[in-house]
Amino acid sequence: MSVIQQFFKEHGISEVEAIIPDMAGVPRGKIMPAAKFAEDEGMRLPESIFLQTVTGEYPDDDRAISPSEIDVVLKADPSTIRVVPWTAEPTAQVIHDSFYSDGRPVTMAPRYLLQHVLELYAQHGWEPVVAPELEFFLVEPNIDADYPLKPPMGRSGRPEIGRQAYSIAAVNEFDPLFDDVYAFCEAQDIAIDTLIHEDGAAQMEINLLHGNALSLADQVFLFKRTAREAALRHKMYATFMAKPMAREPGSAMHIHQSVIDRRTGKNVFSDAEGRPSQLFFSHIAGLQKYLPAAMSLFAPNVNSYRRITRHHSAPINTQWGYDNRTAGLRVPVSNPANRRVENRIAGADANPYIAIAASLTCGYLGMIEGLKPTEPVTGSAYDLPFGLPRNIEEALRLLRDCRPLLEILSERFVLAYAAVKENEYETFLQVISSWEREHLLLNV
């Protein structure tokens, strides 16, 4: 009996959700009775699913897919099977990988992208270790998109009206919700380390335990859905928009990353004497050099760039520093075994597979090219010039023009990703905002 079939038997599973992450990190797939789950032969979805935008459209530029609109085969990864704890019927969910009928992987699939980058590390005897930190807001239900978002009512019956960073009482306002979040995460083996209240009104942050990069990307992918489902139970929304409210800070997905030697299990960022190694500095230098060109992979939406503003708790450049939260790249205080760098640039709206793959790719290029970083910044990096693209259009242009990134991520992935993001951008440009009506209607 296979691992999956054994799981079905032990948990009395009657339904299965066969899911994949699309370009935006949205779960797509099929729901079926457990008895019909096609584990051996797989299931089929149209290849174009990876070109679907967040608005449900498809770009005119479809060069990344076959002109005959072929199907791709979904194959279950047995290590990802979990229960779906909020359903009425005993339901399992399984994350799938995507292949063509001849067995070739679908190279534009986000999960494959991360697997490919991890294989490059493995060829050098390395294995990345990551620990994502994910920020999000709780908001009142918003059924009319023309109205701004508002903080929800807590158990006191009052919404937050000021900043409550690290407040235990502010978290306690939503204890019933977080009881469900913890229970749902435990049922799905999502390893939450800590939960804190962030700077914004009803803004929270969860830290996941460090580990294998693919496993952590899976956990972030599942956590986003988990938080939304738990919030709906309590008549709230959980949103991972990068900048959901105008006068509040944005939400990030900080990525702590280090690299271990697969043979010895030791952190290659520290030398035999426990000092920072040359590989450590080269990894930082790679992030500094290539993050601007990879920006669209960390800030994938028009809204993402509203977060990247000076003095608003978000980095504006690729400066690095020791225990410096104003820098895009922070080196936390740690012992030699846990030496790491924290990439603070990605937004919470980023696809975790793509963002982690891109962050590791930048560091990898620095390691194999033997790059050297700038001197660490000791003051506020907010006072230094912008070093990152300010909009999705510029970011996509830089990505297309960066040959080293194209060679690792593949031109096909970049072609598909850019087509999706450009279509979303063009759709956004058709919308006239309230700011334009307020300030331009009678004044220009």
C-alpha positions in Angstrom: 0.0 0.0 0.0 1.4 3.4 -1.0 2.0 6.2 1.5 -1.0 8.1 0.2 -3.3 5.2 0.3 -2.2 4.4 3.8 -2.9 8.0 4.8 -6.4 7.7 3.3 -7.0 4.6 5.3 -5.7 5.9 8.6 -7.6 9.1 8.5 -10.8 7.8 6.9 -10.4 10.2 3.9 -13.4 10.4 1.6 -12.4 13.4 -0.5 -9.1 14.6 -2.0 -7.9 18.0 -3.1 -5.2 17.6 -5.7 -3.5 21.1 -5.9 -0.6 23.0 -7.5 0.5 26.6 -6.9 0.1 28.8 -10.0 2.2 31.9 -10.8 0.5 34.0 -8.1 0.7 31.1 -5.5 -3.0 30.5 -5.8 -4.0 26.8 -5.2 -5.4 25.3 -8.5 -6.4 21.7 -9.1 -9.2 19.2 -8.7 -11.4 17.8 -5.9 -12.5 14.2 -6.2 -13.6 11.2 -4.1 -10.6 9.4 -2.5 -11.6 6.2 -4.3 -11.0 8.0 -7.7 -7.7 9.5 -6.8 -5.4 8.7 -9.7 -2.1 8.3 -7.9 -0.2 6.2 -10.4 -1.3 7.7 -13.7 -1.8 11.3 -12.4 -4.3 13.9 -13.3 -4.5 16.4 -16.1 -4.9 20.1 -16.3 -4.4 22.5 -19.3 -0.8 23.8 -19.6 -2.3 27.3 -19.7 -3.2 27.2 -16.0 0.3 28.6 -15.4 -0.6 31.7 -17.5 -3.8 32.5 -15.7 -3.7 35.9 -14.1 -5.1 37.0 -10.7 -8.0 38.5 -12.6 -8.8 35.2 -14.2 -7.6 36.3 -17.7 -4.9 35.0 -20.0 -2.2 37.1 -21.7 -2.1 37.5 -25.4 1.6 36.5 -25.3 1.2 32.8 -25.0 4.7 31.8 -26.4 5.5 29.9 -23.2 2.9 27.2 -23.9 2.1 24.9 -26.8 -0.1 26.3 -29.6 -2.2 23.2 -29.3 -3.2 23.9 -25.7 -2.0 20.5 -24.4 -2.6 19.0 -21.0 0.0 18.5 -18.4 0.1 15.6 -16.0 -0.1 16.2 -12.2 1.9 13.8 -10.1 1.3 13.7 -6.3 4.3 14.3 -4.0 3.6 11.8 -1.2 5.5 13.9 1.4 3.0 16.7 1.1 -0.2 14.8 2.0 -2.1 16.5 4.8 -5.6 16.6 6.2 -7.8 19.7 5.4 -8.9 20.5 9.0 -11.7 22.9 8.3 -13.9 20.7 6.0 -17.0 18.9 7.1 -16.1 15.7 5.3 -12.7 13.9 6.0 -10.6 15.5 3.3 -7.0 15.3 2.3 -4.9 17.7 0.3 -1.8 16.7 -1.8 0.6 19.1 -3.6 1.5 17.9 -7.1 4.3 18.4 -9.5 3.6 19.0 -13.2 5.0 17.0 -16.1 4.4 16.6 -19.9 3.2 13.3 -21.2 6.8 12.3 -22.1 8.0 12.8 -18.5 9.7 16.2 -18.9 9.0 18.6 -16.0 7.0 21.7 -16.7 9.8 24.2 -16.3 7.5 27.2 -15.8 5.8 25.6 -12.8 6.8 27.5 -9.6 7.4 24.4 -7.5 9.7 23.0 -10.2 11.6 26.3 -10.3 12.6 25.9 -6.6 13.4 22.2 -7.1 15.7 23.2 -9.9 17.6 25.8 -7.9 18.0 23.3 -5.0 19.5 20.8 -7.5 22.1 23.4 -8.5 23.1 23.7 -4.9 23.2 19.9 -4.5 25.7 19.7 -7.4 28.1 21.7 -5.3 27.5 19.6 -2.2 25.4 22.3 -0.6 21.9 22.4 0.9 20.1 25.7 1.6 18.3 26.2 4.9 15.5 28.8 5.1 13.1 30.2 7.6 10.4 32.5 6.3 8.7 35.2 8.4 5.2 36.1 7.0 3.3 39.2 7.9 -0.4 39.7 7.3 -3.4 41.9 8.3 -6.7 41.0 9.8 -9.4 43.2 8.4 -13.2 43.6 8.5 -15.0 41.9 5.6 -14.9 44.1 2.6 -17.5 43.3 0.0 -17.3 46.6 -1.9 -13.8 47.1 -3.3 -14.4 50.9 -3.6 -14.1 51.3 0.2 -10.8 51.2 2.2 -10.0 48.3 4.5 -10.6 48.6 8.2 -9.2 46.7 11.2 -11.7 44.2 12.6 -13.4 44.2 16.0 -11.5 42.2 18.6 -13.1 40.4 21.6 -13.3 43.7 23.4 -15.7 44.9 20.7 -13.4 47.7 19.6 -11.0 47.9 16.6 -7.4 48.9 17.0 -6.8 52.6 16.5 -3.1 52.8 17.0 0.2 50.9 16.6 0.5 47.9 18.9 3.9 46.4 18.0 4.7 43.3 20.0 1.6 43.8 22.2 0.4 40.6 23.9 -2.9 42.1 24.7 -3.4 43.1 21.0 -2.9 39.5 20.0 -5.2 38.3 22.8 -7.9 40.4 21.1 -8.1 37.6 18.5 -7.4 34.6 20.7 -10.4 32.6 19.3 -9.1 33.1 15.8 -5.5 32.1 16.6 -6.7 29.1 18.5 -8.1 27.9 15.2 -4.9 28.9 13.3 -2.7 26.9 15.7 -5.0 23.9 15.6 -5.2 24.0 11.8 -1.4 24.4 11.5 -0.8 21.5 13.9 -3.1 19.3 11.9 -1.2 20.1 8.7 2.3 19.9 10.1 2.9 23.6 9.5 5.7 24.3 12.1 5.0 27.7 13.5 7.8 29.0 15.7 6.3 32.3 17.0 3.4 34.6 16.6 3.7 38.3 17.2 1.8 41.5 16.7 3.5 43.7 14.1 3.5 47.5 13.7 0.2 47.9 11.8 -3.3 47.9 13.2 -4.3 44.2 13.5 -1.1 43.2 11.6 0.4 39.9 12.6 3.6 38.0 11.9 4.2 34.2 12.0 7.7 32.8 12.0 8.2 29.2 10.7 10.9 26.9 12.0 13.9 26.7 9.7 14.4 23.7 7.5 14.4 22.4 3.9 13.6 25.2 1.4 11.0 23.2 -0.6 9.2 22.0 2.6 9.1 25.6 3.9 7.7 26.9 0.6 5.0 24.3 0.9 4.2 25.4 4.4 3.9 29.1 3.5 1.7 28.1 0.5 -0.6 26.2 2.9 -0.4 28.7 5.7 -1.8 31.5 3.5 -4.9 29.4 2.8 -5.1 28.3 6.4 -5.1 31.9 7.7 -7.8 32.9 5.3 -10.0 30.0 6.2 -9.6 30.5 9.9 -10.3 34.2 9.6 -13.5 33.6 7.6 -14.7 31.4 10.5 -14.5 34.5 12.7 -16.1 36.9 10.2 -12.8 38.5 9.2 -10.5 38.5 6.3 -6.8 37.7 6.5 -4.9 39.5 3.7 -1.4 39.1 2.4 -1.5 42.1 0.2 1.8 43.9 0.4 0.2 47.3 1.3 -3.5 46.8 2.1 -4.0 50.1 4.0 -2.7 53.6 3.1 -1.5 54.8 6.5 -0.2 51.4 7.8 3.1 49.7 7.1 3.2 47.0 4.5 3.5 43.2 4.9 6.7 41.4 4.1 7.9 37.8 3.7 11.4 37.9 5.2 13.6 35.0 4.1 16.3 33.8 6.5 18.8 31.7 4.5 22.0 29.8 5.1 23.8 26.9 3.4 25.1 23.7 4.9 27.6 21.2 3.6 25.7 18.1 2.7 28.6 15.8 3.7 29.5 17.4 7.1 26.2 19.1 8.0 28.1 22.2 8.9 27.2 25.8 7.9 29.4 26.9 5.0 28.8 30.5 6.1 31.3 29.9 9.0 34.9 28.8 8.7 36.7 26.3 10.9 37.4 29.1 13.5 33.8 30.2 13.5 34.4 33.4 11.6 32.3 34.5 8.6 33.5 32.6 5.6 34.3 33.9 2.1 31.2 32.0 0.8 29.1 33.9 3.3 30.3 37.3 2.0 29.9 36.1 -1.6 26.4 35.0 -0.9 25.6 38.5 0.4 27.3 40.0 -2.6 25.2 37.9 -5.0 22.1 39.1 -3.3 23.3 42.7 -3.6 24.1 42.4 -7.3 21.1 40.4 -8.5 18.2 41.4 -6.2 17.3 44.5 -8.3 17.0 42.4 -11.5 15.0 39.8 -9.6 12.7 42.4 -7.9 9.5 41.4 -9.9 9.8 37.9 -8.3 9.7 39.4 -4.8 7.3 42.2 -5.6 4.9 40.6 -8.2 2.0 43.0 -8.1 1.3 46.7 -8.7 0.4 47.0 -5.0 3.8 45.5 -4.0 5.7 48.7 -4.8 3.5 50.8 -2.5 5.3 49.0 0.3 8.8 49.9 -0.9 8.8 53.5 0.5 11.4 55.3 2.6 11.0 55.2 6.4 8.0 52.8 6.3 9.6 49.6 7.8 10.5 48.3 4.3 13.9 48.3 2.6 14.6 50.6 -0.4 18.0 49.2 -1.4 20.3 46.2 -1.2 22.6 47.5 1.6 23.5 45.0 4.2 24.4 45.3 7.8 24.8 43.4 11.1 21.5 43.4 13.0 20.3 46.4 11.0 16.6 46.2 10.2 16.8 49.3 7.9 18.9 47.3 5.4 17.5 45.1 2.7 19.9 42.4 3.8 20.2 41.9 7.6 22.7 39.6 9.3 21.1 38.6 12.7 23.1 38.1 15.8 23.9 34.3 16.0 26.5 31.7 16.8 28.7 30.3 13.9 26.4 27.3 13.4 23.4 29.5 12.8 25.1 32.3 10.8 22.6 33.5 8.1 21.4 36.4 6.1 17.8 37.7 6.2 16.4 38.9 2.8 13.9 41.6 3.9 12.8 42.7 0.4 10.1 40.1 -0.5 6.5 41.1 0.1 3.9 38.8 1.7 2.1 38.7 -1.6 5.0 36.9 -3.3 4.7 33.3 -4.4 6.8 31.5 -1.8 8.2 29.0 -4.3 9.3 31.8 -6.7 10.6 34.2 -4.0 12.6 31.6 -2.2 14.0 30.2 -5.5 14.9 33.8 -6.6 16.6 34.6 -3.3 18.7 31.5 -3.3 19.6 32.0 -6.9 21.0 35.5 -6.2 23.1 34.1 -3.4 24.2 31.1 -5.4 25.4 33.3 -8.2 27.5 35.3 -5.8 29.0 32.1 -4.4 30.0 30.6 -7.8 31.2 34.0 -9.1 33.2 34.7 -6.0 31.7 38.2 -5.6 32.6 40.6 -2.8 30.0 42.7 -1.0 30.1 46.4 -0.1 31.0 47.4 3.4 28.2 46.8 5.9 26.0 49.8 6.6 26.1 51.0 10.2 23.5 53.8 10.1 20.1 54.0 8.6 19.9 52.5 5.1 16.7 54.5 4.7 18.8 57.6 4.4 20.7 56.2 1.4 19.5 56.3 -2.3 16.9 53.9 -3.7 18.5 50.8 -5.2 15.4 48.9 -6.2 12.9 49.2 -9.1 9.9 51.4 -8.2 7.3 49.6 -10.3 6.5 46.3 -11.9 7.2 47.5 -15.4 10.8 48.5 -14.6 11.4 45.3 -12.6 10.3 43.1 -15.5 12.6 44.9 -17.9 15.6 44.3 -15.5 14.7 40.6 -15.2 14.6 40.1 -19.0 18.0 41.8 -19.4 19.8 39.8 -16.7 21.4 36.9 -18.5 22.7 35.0 -15.4 19.2 34.9 -13.9 17.7 33.9 -17.2 20.1 31.0 -17.5 19.2 29.6 -14.1 15.5 30.4 -13.9 15.1 29.5 -17.6 13.9 31.8 -20.4 10.7 29.9 -20.6 9.8 30.6 -17.0 10.7 34.3 -17.4 8.6 34.5 -20.6 5.6 33.0 -18.9 6.0 35.0 -15.7 6.5 38.3 -17.5 3.4 37.6 -19.8 1.2 37.1 -16.7 2.5 40.2 -14.9 2.3 42.5 -17.9 -1.3 41.4 -18.5 -2.1 42.2 -14.9 -0.4 45.6 -15.2 -2.3 46.5 -18.3 -5.6 45.5 -16.6 -4.7 47.7 -13.7 -4.0 50.7 -16.0 -7.7 50.5 -17.1 -8.8 51.4 -13.6 -9.3 55.0 -12.6 -8.5 55.5 -8.9 -10.3 57.7 -6.3 -7.1 59.8 -6.0 -7.3 60.7 -9.6 -11.0 61.7 -9.3 -10.3 63.7 -6.1 -7.3 65.6 -7.3 -7.6 65.8 -11.1 -11.3 66.0 -11.8 -11.6 69.7 -11.2 -8.0 70.9 -10.9 -6.4 70.1 -14.3 
